[in-house]
Amino acid sequence: MRYLFLMPKSFGSHCPVAKTLDIVGERWTLLIVRDLFFYGPRRFKDFEESLAGIAPNTLSARIKGLEEKDVIAKRLYTDHPPRAEYYLTDKGRALEPVLKTLLEWGKRYGG
Amino acid sequence: MRYLFLMPKSFGSHCPVAKTLDIVGERWTLLIVRDLFFYGPRRFKDFEESLAGIAPNTLSARIKGLEEKDVIAKRLYTDHPPRAEYYLTDKGRALEPVLKTLLEWGKRYGG
């Protein structure tokens, strides 16, 4: 059995699947992206509530990583006091097909 | 901005995306699945070669987890000496759309 879609012969750092996973290949990372698809813009404490069990420093590191990779961005939504929220960039919104296929598989096989 | 596909309102353990990520939401796990799509059945040492940088005990744990979740299975391909190889089950092959969307995103945004 061989897979049916095109993939470069050279794996490692050149494989687009590995490149994607370098950016979002971690459970919490994809759940942060999921929340932003589902709820729209979110504050740090919103993530803390929906991602039950995540340590604040882990959440902070995952958010920072996604910002650095331009998957999400931050903006102030009030000045007094200053409060920030996170939202998906175009690059982040382009992950919708990934979320969709994860959802479909989970509905069928997630038990 | 709201995402366009259906997802249950109740997140946490009921969310199909989270359920999928419980099973394959780890970088190495999806790269093991990728290798099996690309190459077909693989031996332990084949994974060690293609997944450069993975520690043998990590690889062993990931393989065991995927076997327990029925995503991959093991069979003997010679008796003398006994040698085993891993292959994708139906449940594992059903991950093809996930791999495809990861590939597409990586080609466009993986840099």
Chai-1 contact restraints between the chains, C-beta under 6 A:
chainA,res_idxA,chainB,res_idxB,connection_type,confidence,min_distance_angstrom,max_distance_angstrom,comment,restraint_id
A,M1,B,G40,contact,1.0,0.0,6.0,A-B,restraint_1
A,Y3,B,F37,contact,1.0,0.0,6.0,A-B,restraint_2
A,Y3,B,F38,contact,1.0,0.0,6.0,A-B,restraint_3
A,F5,B,K100,contact,1.0,0.0,6.0,A-B,restraint_4
A,M7,B,F38,contact,1.0,0.0,6.0,A-B,restraint_5
A,F11,B,S50,contact,1.0,0.0,6.0,A-B,restraint_6
A,P16,B,L103,contact,1.0,0.0,6.0,A-B,restraint_7
A,P16,B,G106,contact,1.0,0.0,6.0,A-B,restraint_8
A,P16,B,K107,contact,1.0,0.0,6.0,A-B,restraint_9
A,P16,B,G110,contact,1.0,0.0,6.0,A-B,restraint_10
A,V17,B,R34,contact,1.0,0.0,6.0,A-B,restraint_11
A,V17,B,L102,contact,1.0,0.0,6.0,A-B,restraint_12
A,V17,B,L103,contact,1.0,0.0,6.0,A-B,restraint_13
A,V17,B,G106,contact,1.0,0.0,6.0,A-B,restraint_14
A,K19,B,G106,contact,1.0,0.0,6.0,A-B,restraint_15
A,K19,B,G110,contact,1.0,0.0,6.0,A-B,restraint_16
A,T20,B,L102,contact,1.0,0.0,6.0,A-B,restraint_17
A,T20,B,W105,contact,1.0,0.0,6.0,A-B,restraint_18
A,T20,B,G106,contact,1.0,0.0,6.0,A-B,restraint_19
A,T20,B,G110,contact,1.0,0.0,6.0,A-B,restraint_20
A,L21,B,R27,contact,1.0,0.0,6.0,A-B,restraint_21
A,L21,B,L30,contact,1.0,0.0,6.0,A-B,restraint_22
A,G25,B,R27,contact,1.0,0.0,6.0,A-B,restraint_23
A,R27,B,L21,contact,1.0,0.0,6.0,A-B,restraint_24
A,R27,B,G25,contact,1.0,0.0,6.0,A-B,restraint_25
A,L30,B,L21,contact,1.0,0.0,6.0,A-B,restraint_26
A,R34,B,V17,contact,1.0,0.0,6.0,A-B,restraint_27
A,F37,B,Y3,contact,1.0,0.0,6.0,A-B,restraint_28
A,F38,B,Y3,contact,1.0,0.0,6.0,A-B,restraint_29
A,F38,B,M7,contact,1.0,0.0,6.0,A-B,restraint_30
A,G40,B,M1,contact,1.0,0.0,6.0,A-B,restraint_31
A,S50,B,F11,contact,1.0,0.0,6.0,A-B,restraint_32
A,K91,B,Y109,contact,1.0,0.0,6.0,A-B,restraint_33
A,P97,B,T101,contact,1.0,0.0,6.0,A-B,restraint_34
A,V98,B,T101,contact,1.0,0.0,6.0,A-B,restraint_35
A,V98,B,L102,contact,1.0,0.0,6.0,A-B,restraint_36
A,V98,B,W105,contact,1.0,0.0,6.0,A-B,restraint_37
A,K100,B,F5,contact,1.0,0.0,6.0,A-B,restraint_38
A,T101,B,P97,contact,1.0,0.0,6.0,A-B,restraint_39
A,T101,B,V98,contact,1.0,0.0,6.0,A-B,restraint_40
A,T101,B,T101,contact,1.0,0.0,6.0,A-B,restraint_41
A,L102,B,V17,contact,1.0,0.0,6.0,A-B,restraint_42
A,L102,B,T20,contact,1.0,0.0,6.0,A-B,restraint_43
A,L103,B,P16,contact,1.0,0.0,6.0,A-B,restraint_44
A,L103,B,V17,contact,1.0,0.0,6.0,A-B,restraint_45
A,W105,B,T20,contact,1.0,0.0,6.0,A-B,restraint_46
A,G106,B,P16,contact,1.0,0.0,6.0,A-B,restraint_47
A,G106,B,V17,contact,1.0,0.0,6.0,A-B,restraint_48
A,G106,B,K19,contact,1.0,0.0,6.0,A-B,restraint_49
A,G106,B,T20,contact,1.0,0.0,6.0,A-B,restraint_50
A,K107,B,P16,contact,1.0,0.0,6.0,A-B,restraint_51
A,Y109,B,K91,contact,1.0,0.0,6.0,A-B,restraint_52
A,G110,B,P16,contact,1.0,0.0,6.0,A-B,restraint_53
A,G110,B,K19,contact,1.0,0.0,6.0,A-B,restraint_54
A,G110,B,T20,contact,1.0,0.0,6.0,A-B,restraint_55
